[in-house]
Amino acid sequence: MSIEAAISELIPLLGDRLSRSKGDLAQHGRSETYFANMLPDAVAYPESTEEVSRILATCHAQDCPVVAWGTGTSLEGHALAARGGISLDLSRMNRVLAVHPEDMDAVVQPGITREALNTELRATGLFFSVDPGANASLGGMAATRASGTTTVRYGTMRDNVTGLEVVLADGRVIRTGTRARKSAAGYDLTGLFVGSEGTLGIITELTVRLRGQPEAISAAVCAFESVEAAVDTVIATIQSGISMARIEFVDASTARAFNLYAGREMPEKPHLLVEFHGSPAGVAEDAERLGELVAEFGGSDFAWSSRPEERNALWALRHNAYYACLGLRRGATALVTDVCVPISRLAEAVEATRADIAESPLEGPILGHVGDGNFHAILLVEPGNEAELAEALRLSSRMTERALAMGGTVTGEHGVGMGKLAYMPREHGEAWAVMGDIKAALDPKNILNPGKLVQRN
C-alpha cells in the first residue's frame, strides 16, 4: 500500500481540491454517533465522473483506500476512513442533470441533497419522496439503501432508483438500468449497488423516480397511555388498509425531549405522528377511519392540521429527534441502533426493548417508522465511558438478536457499516460469504470502503 504515492499522483489532477488541512481531515473523520474519529490521509473534491475515474484508477494502482463521503449523516460509521487513504467528497457533484416530468423521473449527480432536489422540482408539481430525516445526499442515500418517514407509502431508495452511473474500483465507468419502468435484461446491477455502502463502486449519477404533489395533505399527533396501545393502533391501521403517507411512533422519553428541545407541551406519553396524502375526500375519509381506531385503542389529544406551517413544524421536530434526545443528558453522545420486524411482532419487540432499557442504568428513547415495523433506540452514553458504551452495545445486541428470532433484520434503515458487522453471519449465513465473493470480484484489492459491510482482510 502506498497512500503517499497515490496522493502525490493526484495533486496534478486536483490541485487545491486535494486537501490535507487539519480542518478538512477532522470534518471527514468524525461520525454522528459513538464511533471514534478516524481521519483520512487526504480529502479529494472531484467535480466530474472523469475525475472520479482517474482518482480510482490511481488509488487502485497504489492500493490506496477510498471512502466516499456525501454529507456524513450515516450512523454506523459508514463514511469513516477506517484504514486511512482518500475521503472522496462528492458534494461538488450536486447538479440536476435532467428532469422528465412526463416520465416522472430525474437524472441527478450524487452530491445533491434531497432538500435541494425538491427545491429544484417545485415548479414541476413533482417531488422526490424518500425522506430519511437528515438532509442527506442522494448518492449516500442510494449507497445505504435509505428509507424514512414516507417509506410506508412511497418505498425505499431501492424502489425509487431506476438507474446508476458507477465508477468501479479500477476506474472503469459502467451504467446500470434504464429510464424504462421495467426490464428483464440481465442481472439487476442497480439493485446490487443500491445498498452496497460504497464497497463495490462510487455512484456518480442516479436516475430517480418522482411523485406527484398530493392535492391534499393532513397531519395529526395523538397520545396513548401505553406503548402497546400506540403500536397496536399502527398494526390495526396497516391491516385495515388505510393509506398512510407517514406513521411514526415516539415514546414518552422522546416526547419529553421534544418539549425540552422545542418548547412543546406534549404529554409525556407515547405518541403517534401521522400524515395522509391524496384527494381532499380521500384524506378526510382516511383520517376519520384512523380516528376511530385511535379511539378504540384509548388514544387522546387527537389533533389534526392541514396548515403547511403546522405540518412542517411537526415533521421538523421528528427529523430533529436525535438532537432533541441528546438534550436529555447534557454532553452525551449516543449509540443509535435500529431493527425491523414483521408488523405482527412489532408491539412485542418494542415492549421487550423498552423493558430492557428500563432495567438498564442508561436512558434510551425509542422511536421509529413503525408503519414498516422499523424502530430505533437512542442509547445515551457519556463520551469516553467504556462501561456505559459496553452496556449500550449489550442492549443493542439484545435488540438485534430478538429481531432475528422474530424473523426480522438487524437493521431496517441505518445499514451495516462497522456497527452491525458482527450480526451479518447470523442473519445471512452463507449468503454473507457470497457478498464477500462479489466484493472480491469487483474490488479485488479491497480499496473501496474497507472494513465495512463484508468481511475481508
N, C-alpha and C positions, 0 to 999 in steps of 0.2 A: 504494500500500500504506500502511495506517495501523495499524500494530501497536498503538501507544499508544491510538488511538481505540477499538480493539476491547477492549483491557484496561480502559479506563475504563468502557465499557458493560457489561462482565462483572462489575465489582465489586459492583453492587447485587444481582446474581443469586447470586453465590457467597460474598460476604463474605470471611471469612478462609480460605476454601477456594480462593482465588486468591492464590497466594503468589509474592512476588518476593524472598524471602530468599536470601542467598548460598548457604546450605546446600542448599536445595531446588533452586536453579538448578544448582549443581555436581553434585548427585546425578543430575539428569536431563540432564546434559550430557556424561556420560562413556560410554565404551564398554568392553566386556570385553577388547578386543584392542588393536590398534596405532593405531586412529584417534585423531586429536587431539580434545581436548574441544571441544564445540560447544554453548554454553549457550543455552537458550531465553530469551525475554524474561519469561516467567511460566509458572507451573505451575498448572493447574486440576485440581481434585479433584471431579469430578461424582459424584453418588450415584444418578442415575436416567437412563433413556433421555430423558425430557423435558429434563433439564438438558443432556445431550449435544446434543440437537437445537437448543436455544436457543443454546448455545455456537457450534455450527457455523453456524447462521443468521447470528449476529453476525459471526463471522470471515469468512464468505462475503461479507457486505455490505461489509466493510472490507478485503478482500483480505489477510487475516492468515493466515499458515501455521499449520497444526495438525498435530502429530505425536503419534500415540497411543503410550502408554507402559504396558507391562504390568509386568514385573519387571526389564527391562533386560538380559536374558541373551543377546540376539541377538549374532551375531559378525561381521556385515558392515555395521555402522553403521546398521542399520535405524531405530533409535529416536532418532537424533541430530537435533537441530534445525539442519539444515544451512543454513537461511535464517532462523533465529530464529523468533519467533512463540510460540505456545502449546504447551507439552508437556501433553498430555491424559492425566493419570494415572488409570487406571481401577481402581486397587487397592481402592477403597471399594465398587465394584460387584462383590461377591465372594460372593453367596449362591447356594445351590442352590434353585432355584425349584420344582422338582418332580422326583420320581423315580417312574418307572413300571416296577416290577420285572417285571410280566407282559409288558411290551413290550421290556424290556431297553434302556431309554433314560432319559436325564435331561435336564432343561432347567436351564441354569446361566447366571449372569452372567459377563462376560468376565474379571473380576479374580480369580476363584477359581483357585488353583493346582491342579495335578494331584494333589499330595500331599494337599491339603485335601479335594478331592473324594473321593479314595479313603478318607480317614478317615471322611467322611460316609457312605460306602457300606458300611462294614464289616459292619453288621448285616443287609444285604440278600443277602449271598452273591454280589454282583456287584462288578466293578471296571472302571475306565476304563483302557484298555490302552496308549495311546500314551505312551512313556517316552523323552523326548529326553535324559534325564540331569539337566539343570537342573530345579529346581522352578519351571518356567515357568507363566505364567498361560495359561488355555485360550484366551482371546481372542488373545493373542500367538501361541500355537501354531497356531491356525487361520489367522491372518494370514500366517504364514510357512510354512504347509503342513508343519508339523513332523513328524518321524518319530523314529527312535531305535532302541534296542536290541531292542525287541519287534516291529519292523515286519515282520520275516521271516515272522512268523506272523499278526499281527493287522492289519497295514496301517498307513498313514499317517493324518494328520488328514483328508486327502481322503476316505478310506474310512470315517471314524468320525464325521463331522459330517453330519447329515441336514437341518438347517435352521438359519437365522440370522435375527436381527433386526439390521438395519444402518441407521445414520443416514448419509445421503448428504451431500455437501459443502454443499448449500444448506439442510440441516436437515430434509429430508424423511425419514420413517421408513418402511422397507419390510421385509417379511418374505419370506424365500426358503425354498423347500422345505416339507415337512410332516413329521409323525411316521410317515407311511407308509413302508414299506421300499423302495418304488419308485414312480416317477411318469413319465408320458410327456407331462406338461402343460407345454409351453413350454420356453424356454431354461433351462439349468441354472445359475441365478444363484448358488446355493450354491457350486457349483464355481468360479464366477468370483471370488467374494470370498475363498474359501479359497486362500491363496497370493498375495493381492494386496498384501500388505505395507503395509496402511494407506493405499494410494494411491487407492482407489476409494470408501471409506466406512469408518465406525467401527463395529465389531461390538459390539453391546450385549447380545446374548443368543445362546446356542447350544443346539441340541438335539444331543446326542451319544449314540452307541451305547455300550452297556455289555456286558461279557462275564461269563460265569460263572466264579467262582473255580475253578481246576482242583483236582481231587481229590488229585492228587499232583504234586509239583514236585521235580526233582532237577537239581543243577548240578555242573559239573566244570571243572577247569582242566588243561591239558596243554601241555607244552613240545615244541618241534621244533628240529631242527638248522638249518633254513633257513626264510626267508620263503616260498620256493617250496613247500616241503613242507606248511607250515601252510595256505597258500592253496589248494593242490591238494586238501587234505583237505576244505576248505569246498566247493569245486566238486563233488567226488565226493559229499559229503553231500547237497547240493541235488539233484544229478542222480539220486541213489538214492531220492529221495522221502522221506527221513527227516524227520519233522515236528519242526522245531526251534522253540522259543519265542524263543531268543536264540542267536546265534553271532557272537562278537566276536573280533577279531584285535588283538593288540598286538605291537609289535616288541621287540627286545632293549633298545633305549633306554627304551621305556616300562616294561618290566619292571624295569629299574634304577631308574627314577623311582618306581615303586611301592614298591620296597624302601626307598628313602630316605624316602619320604613316610609310609609306614605301618608300617615295621619288618617288612616281609615278607621271606621268604627264597626268592624265586622265582629260578630260574636265569636268568642274563642272556642269554636266548634268545627267539625269537619264541614266542608262546603263543596258544592259542585258549581263550576263555571261553565255555562253552555252558550252556544250560538247556533242560529238557524240561518240558512241561505235559501232563497227561492223566490217565488212569486208572493205578493202580499197575502193572498188567500192561503197558499201552502204554508207559509211561515206561521200565520195565525193558527191554522189547524194543528200543525206540529207542536206549537207552543202550548196549545190547550191540552193536547194529549199528554205532553210531558208534565204539565201542571197537575193533572190527575194522578200520575204516577208519584210525583213528589209528595202529594197529599197522602197517598196510600202508604208511603213509607215514612211518614211523620216529618217531612221537611217543612221548614218555616222560612219567614223573611224572603219570600219568593218575589223578587223584583225584576221586572222586565224593562228594557230600554231599547229603542231603535235610534236614539240620537247618536251620531257618529262620535262626538267628543266623549260621551259616557262609555261607549263600547271600547273606544281606543284606550281610555284610561284603565279599564278593566283588564285588557289584554297586555297593556304595558306593565301593569302590576304583575301579571302572571309571568311575563317574559323576564322580569327582574327578580323572580323568586329566589334565585341563588344568592344574589347580593342582599336581598331582604333577610334571608335566613342567616347569612353570615353576621348580620347585625344582632342576632340573638346572643352572640358571645363575642365581646369586643376582642379584636385581634386574632380571631380564629381563622383557620383555613378549613378545608373540608375534603373528605373523601366522598365524591358524588358517584353513586352507583345506580344502575338500573337493571331490571329484569322484565321479562314479558311472559305471561302465562295465558292459557286458554281462558276465555271470558268466564266459563263456568267455574274456574278455580280462583278467580280474581279476589273475591271477598276473603276467602280463606288465606290466600297468600299475603294480602295486605294486613289482615288481623295478626297473623303469625309474626310478620315483620315488626309490627307495632309492639307486640308483646316482647319480642327480643330486645328492642331498643329501650322499652320501659324498664327492663331488668338490668340494663347497662348503665354505667355512670355517664355515658355520653348523651347529648341531645341530638336527635336526628329527625328533623321534619320529613314527612312523606308527602309526595305529590306526584302527579303524573297524568299521562294521556290515557286515562283508563278506558276510553272507548275502544282502544286497541288491546287492552289487557296489559299495558305498559305502565310501570310506575317507578319512581325514583326515591332514594333516600339520600339526604344531605347530612352526612355524619360529621359533626363539628369537632375539630381537634385543635389543640394548641400546637402551633408550629414548633417543631423540634422535640415534641413529647413522644418518645418512641412507644411508651406504654399505651398512650391513647391511640396512636396510629395502629398499633397491633390489635387493639380492641375494635377499632373501626374496620380493619381488614377481616377480623373474625365475624363481625356482623354481616359484612358484605358477602363473605363466604357462605354463611347460613342462607342468605337470600338466594344466592346463585344455586346452591345445592337443592334448595327447596323448589326453585323454579324448574330445574331439570327433572326432579322427581314428579312434578306435575305435568310433564310433557311440554314445558316451555323452553325458553332460551336464556342464556346468561346475560345477554344484552339485546334489548329491542331497539335501541336507538343510539347509544353512545359509541358502540363499536368496540373493538378488541384492543388496539394499540398495544401498550405494555401491560395495562392493568388487568386485562382479562385473559392473558395468555395461558395461565395455569389451568383454566377451565376448558380449554379447547379440546383436549383429548376426551374429556368426559362427555362433552356434547356431541362431538363429531366422530369419535373413534378413528377408524382407518381413513375416513374421508379427510381428516386433517393432514394425514401423510400425503394424500393426493394433492391437497392445496400446496404442500411443500414441493411436490413434483412439478406443478405448474409454475411456481416461483422459480425453481431451478431451470426450467426450460426457457423462461422469458428473461431471467436475470441471473445467469449462471455465476457471476462474480458477487452477487448479493450486495450491490451498491445502493439499491433503492430502498430507503427507509429500513435499514437492517435492524433486527431486534423487535420487530412489530408483527403482529397477526399470525405469522407462521414461524415454526421452529427450525432455524437454520443457524449454522455456526457463523 
